[in-house]
Amino acid sequence: MAASRTGRPARKPRAQYHHGDLRRALLQAAVRTLQKHGLEALTLRTVGNELGVSRSALYRHFSDKAALLTAVASEGFRMLHDELRTAWEQAGKGRAGSLAMGEAYVNLALEHPWHYRVMFGSGFELDANDAELRQAGAATFGVLVESLVELQAMKLVRQEDVRTQANFVWAVVHGVAMLAIDGAIEHQGADPRALARYAVERLHTGIASAQQ
């Protein structure tokens, strides 16, 4: 390593990011920063420094911190969408599929807590008008709505306004998920995944069709 004019070894330049999907790498770096240091430590500069990319490269993907967080939330919704869809279909739909979706929802929150916090937590300044975020959120909620439409058609749940039912189910399972990632459920000696299953079972009792 060459020496500087002061006699000290010159600082080696930070390795630059040369390969792969930079946008994806930036999202991963943002989540790592949130996990290790919290929201206050997250800036475009800190994320760029971790990857060794220039400011111009950063701004080609994200205009500011809000844009970066919005992309993290969008990615979270896409992951949740895929997990819910897979759980519903692999369990054979019906009541079993609904139970599987509830567990998958809480699993996603537990496995990707900072995605989940950005998606739903307070204090994160997201661009609510971002087309990608709106589409990803709507598609995810749509999986729940579609499952309830099928359950109604099978006469397993009441013939009520399906979006009201969906909001009811989401509110309960979301509550379990938030308590789970905050550690409150385990602090009480309970298993978050088991509680999610119990919650969905009780939800089915509440909205079950009298024709079952």
C-alpha positions in Angstrom: 0.0 0.0 0.0 1.4 3.4 -0.9 2.2 5.9 1.8 0.7 9.3 2.0 2.8 12.5 2.2 2.4 12.4 6.0 4.2 9.0 6.1 1.0 7.1 7.1 -0.3 4.4 4.8 -2.9 5.8 2.4 -6.4 4.7 3.2 -7.6 2.0 0.9 -10.7 3.1 -1.0 -13.9 1.4 0.0 -14.7 -1.4 -2.4 -17.3 -0.3 -4.9 -20.4 -2.2 -5.7 -20.0 -3.8 -9.1 -22.4 -6.6 -9.6 -25.9 -7.9 -9.2 -29.1 -5.9 -8.6 -28.1 -2.6 -6.9 -31.7 -1.7 -6.0 -32.2 -5.0 -4.2 -28.9 -4.6 -2.4 -29.9 -1.2 -1.2 -33.1 -2.5 0.2 -31.2 -5.3 2.0 -28.7 -2.8 3.4 -31.6 -0.5 4.6 -33.2 -3.4 6.5 -29.9 -4.3 8.1 -29.4 -0.8 9.2 -32.9 -0.6 10.7 -32.3 -3.9 12.5 -28.9 -2.9 13.9 -29.3 0.8 14.6 -32.9 1.8 14.3 -34.8 4.3 12.1 -32.8 7.4 13.2 -29.6 5.9 11.8 -31.1 5.2 8.4 -30.0 7.6 5.6 -29.2 7.2 2.0 -25.6 8.0 2.8 -25.3 5.3 5.5 -26.8 2.7 3.1 -24.6 3.8 0.3 -21.5 3.8 2.5 -22.2 0.2 3.5 -22.2 -0.9 -0.1 -19.5 1.5 -1.3 -21.6 3.1 -4.0 -21.6 6.7 -5.1 -24.4 9.3 -4.3 -25.2 9.5 -7.9 -25.8 5.7 -8.0 -28.1 6.0 -5.0 -30.2 8.7 -6.4 -30.7 6.8 -9.6 -32.8 4.4 -7.5 -34.1 6.5 -4.6 -34.6 10.2 -4.4 -34.7 10.3 -0.6 -35.1 8.3 2.6 -38.9 8.2 2.2 -38.6 6.6 -1.2 -36.2 4.0 0.2 -38.6 3.1 3.0 -41.5 3.0 0.6 -39.6 0.4 -1.5 -38.9 -1.6 1.7 -42.7 -1.6 2.5 -43.6 -2.6 -1.1 -41.2 -5.5 -0.9 -42.7 -6.6 2.4 -46.2 -6.6 0.9 -45.1 -8.6 -2.0 -43.5 -11.2 0.3 -46.6 -11.3 2.4 -48.8 -11.7 -0.7 -46.8 -14.7 -1.8 -46.8 -16.3 1.6 -50.5 -15.9 2.0 -51.3 -17.2 -1.5 -49.0 -20.2 -1.0 -50.4 -21.1 2.4 -54.0 -20.9 1.2 -53.4 -23.1 -1.8 -51.1 -25.6 -0.3 -53.5 -26.2 2.6 -56.2 -27.0 0.1 -58.1 -23.8 0.7 -61.3 -23.9 2.8 -61.1 -23.7 6.6 -57.6 -25.3 6.6 -56.4 -22.8 4.1 -57.7 -19.9 6.2 -55.9 -21.3 9.3 -52.7 -21.7 7.3 -52.9 -18.1 6.1 -53.2 -16.8 9.7 -50.1 -18.7 10.6 -48.2 -17.6 7.5 -49.1 -14.0 8.2 -47.5 -14.1 11.7 -44.6 -16.1 10.4 -43.8 -13.4 7.9 -43.9 -10.7 10.6 -41.6 -12.8 12.9 -39.1 -13.7 10.1 -39.0 -10.1 8.6 -39.9 -7.9 11.5 -38.4 -4.7 10.1 -40.2 -5.1 6.8 -43.4 -5.5 8.8 -42.6 -2.5 11.0 -42.1 -0.3 8.0 -45.3 -1.6 6.3 -47.5 -0.9 9.3 -45.6 0.9 12.1 -45.8 4.5 13.0 -43.0 6.9 12.5 -42.0 5.7 9.1 -42.6 8.4 6.5 -43.8 6.5 3.4 -45.1 7.9 0.1 -48.7 6.8 0.4 -49.3 7.7 -3.2 -46.5 5.5 -4.6 -48.1 3.3 -7.3 -45.9 0.3 -6.4 -46.8 0.5 -2.7 -50.5 0.9 -3.4 -50.6 -2.0 -5.9 -48.6 -4.3 -3.6 -50.8 -3.5 -0.6 -54.0 -3.9 -2.5 -52.9 -7.2 -4.0 -52.0 -8.5 -0.6 -55.4 -7.5 1.0 -57.0 -9.0 -2.1 -55.7 -12.5 -1.3 -57.6 -12.3 2.0 -60.8 -11.0 0.3 -60.6 -13.7 -2.3 -60.3 -16.4 0.3 -63.4 -15.1 2.1 -65.3 -15.0 -1.1 -64.6 -18.6 -1.6 -65.4 -19.4 2.0 -68.8 -17.7 1.6 -69.4 -19.7 -1.6 -68.7 -22.9 0.3 -71.1 -21.6 3.0 -68.4 -21.8 5.6 -68.7 -18.2 6.7 -71.6 -15.7 6.8 -72.9 -14.0 3.7 -71.9 -10.5 4.9 -70.0 -7.7 3.3 -66.7 -9.4 2.4 -64.5 -6.4 2.9 -65.8 -5.8 6.3 -65.1 -9.5 7.1 -61.6 -9.1 5.7 -60.8 -6.0 7.7 -62.0 -7.8 10.9 -59.8 -10.8 10.2 -56.8 -8.6 9.3 -57.2 -6.5 12.4 -57.1 -9.5 14.7 -54.2 -11.3 13.1 -52.3 -8.0 12.6 -52.6 -7.4 16.4 -51.1 -10.8 17.1 -48.3 -10.1 14.6 -47.4 -6.7 16.2 -47.4 -8.1 19.7 -45.3 -11.0 18.5 -42.5 -8.9 16.9 -42.5 -6.7 20.0 -41.9 -9.8 22.1 -45.0 -9.2 24.2 -46.6 -12.6 23.5 -43.5 -14.6 24.3 -43.0 -12.5 27.5 -46.4 -14.0 28.6 -45.0 -17.5 27.9 -47.1 -18.0 24.8 -46.2 -19.2 21.3 -47.1 -16.5 18.7 -47.7 -19.0 16.0 -50.0 -21.0 18.2 -51.8 -17.9 19.2 -52.3 -16.9 15.6 -53.9 -20.3 14.9 -56.1 -19.9 18.0 -57.1 -16.4 16.9 -58.1 -17.6 13.4 -60.1 -20.5 14.8 -62.0 -18.1 17.0 -62.5 -15.8 14.1 -64.1 -18.6 12.2 -66.4 -19.3 15.1 -67.5 -15.7 15.0 -68.2 -15.5 11.3 -69.2 -19.1 10.7 -72.3 -19.7 8.6 -75.3 -21.2 10.3 -75.6 -23.5 7.4 -72.4 -25.5 8.3 
